[in-house]
Amino acid sequence: MYKDFEALLAKHNTNAYRVAKATGISTATLTEWKKGTYIPKVDKLQKIADHFGIPVTDLIRKEG
């Protein structure tokens, strides 16, 4: 999932800090997500999706 988030950051020419400030999600949460020690809850994913104007399903990569 974090790879999808990184792709959005690149596409929108922004960074995790700016998204954290805009969404109210802490940078620590995003860092833990990147490290794989935290899986964001749906409400946080929804905030990120809303920020980028995409459906939340775009952030959930189906593993398989």
C-alpha positions in Angstrom: 0.0 0.0 0.0 2.8 2.4 0.8 4.1 2.1 -2.8 0.7 3.4 -4.0 1.0 6.3 -1.6 4.6 7.1 -2.8 3.3 7.0 -6.4 0.7 9.6 -5.5 3.3 11.8 -3.8 5.4 11.7 -7.0 2.4 12.3 -9.3 1.3 15.3 -7.3 4.9 16.6 -6.7 4.5 16.6 -2.9 5.9 14.8 0.1 4.7 12.9 3.1 5.2 15.9 5.4 2.8 18.1 3.4 0.2 15.4 3.3 0.5 14.8 7.0 -0.1 18.5 7.6 -3.0 18.7 5.3 -4.7 15.5 6.6 -3.9 15.7 10.3 -2.1 12.3 10.1 1.2 12.4 12.0 4.4 12.1 10.1 5.4 9.3 12.6 2.4 7.3 11.4 3.4 7.7 7.8 7.0 6.7 8.7 5.8 3.6 10.6 3.6 2.8 7.6 6.6 3.1 5.3 8.7 0.8 7.5 6.0 -1.8 7.6 5.5 -1.6 11.3 2.0 -0.1 11.0 -0.9 -0.7 8.7 -3.1 2.4 8.5 -6.7 2.1 9.5 -9.5 2.8 6.9 -10.2 6.2 8.4 -6.6 7.4 7.8 -6.6 5.9 4.3 -9.8 7.7 3.6 -8.2 11.0 4.6 -5.3 10.4 2.3 -7.7 9.4 -0.5 -9.8 12.5 0.0 -6.7 14.7 0.0 -5.7 13.3 -3.4 -9.3 13.2 -4.8 -9.2 9.4 -5.4 -11.3 6.5 -4.2 -9.8 4.8 -1.1 -9.6 1.5 -3.1 -6.8 3.1 -5.1 -4.6 3.0 -2.0 -5.4 -0.7 -1.2 -3.2 -2.9 -3.4 -4.6 -6.3 -3.7 -1.8 -8.7 -2.9 -1.9 -12.1 -4.5 
